[in-house]
């Protein structure tokens, strides 16, 4: 995952469920980043219905 992909996902309403899931598999992210990604994934899953 690139920094560009991560920033797009967390700050610019990235709509990619697979990218969010991929990001959560990266163990090196801090708790703060993981929370942001989890929040984004939850919103994406709710929108996908």
C-alpha positions in Angstrom: 0.0 0.0 0.0 1.3 3.4 -0.9 1.1 6.5 1.2 -1.1 8.0 -1.5 -3.5 5.1 -1.3 -3.7 5.4 2.5 -4.2 9.2 2.5 -6.9 8.9 -0.2 -8.7 6.2 1.8 -8.7 8.0 5.1 -9.1 11.6 4.1 -10.6 11.9 0.7 -13.6 9.5 0.9 -11.9 6.6 -0.9 -14.7 4.2 -1.8 -12.6 1.1 -2.1 -13.7 -1.7 0.3 -10.8 -4.0 -0.8 -8.3 -1.2 -0.2 -9.6 -0.6 3.3 -9.4 -4.3 4.1 -5.9 -4.5 2.7 -4.9 -1.6 4.9 -6.2 -3.3 8.0 -4.0 -6.3 7.3 -0.9 -4.1 7.7 0.3 -4.6 11.3 2.7 -1.7 11.3 0.1 1.0 11.4 -0.4 2.8 14.7 -3.6 2.5 16.7 -4.7 5.9 15.4 -4.3 4.9 11.8 -6.0 1.6 12.4 -9.0 3.4 14.0 -9.3 5.8 11.0 -9.2 2.9 8.6 -11.7 0.9 10.6 -14.1 3.9 10.7 -13.7 4.2 6.9 -14.3 0.5 6.4 -17.5 0.6 8.5 -18.9 3.6 6.5 -18.0 1.8 3.2 -19.7 -1.4 4.3 -22.8 0.5 5.4 -23.0 2.4 2.2 -22.6 -0.9 0.2 -25.6 -2.2 2.1 
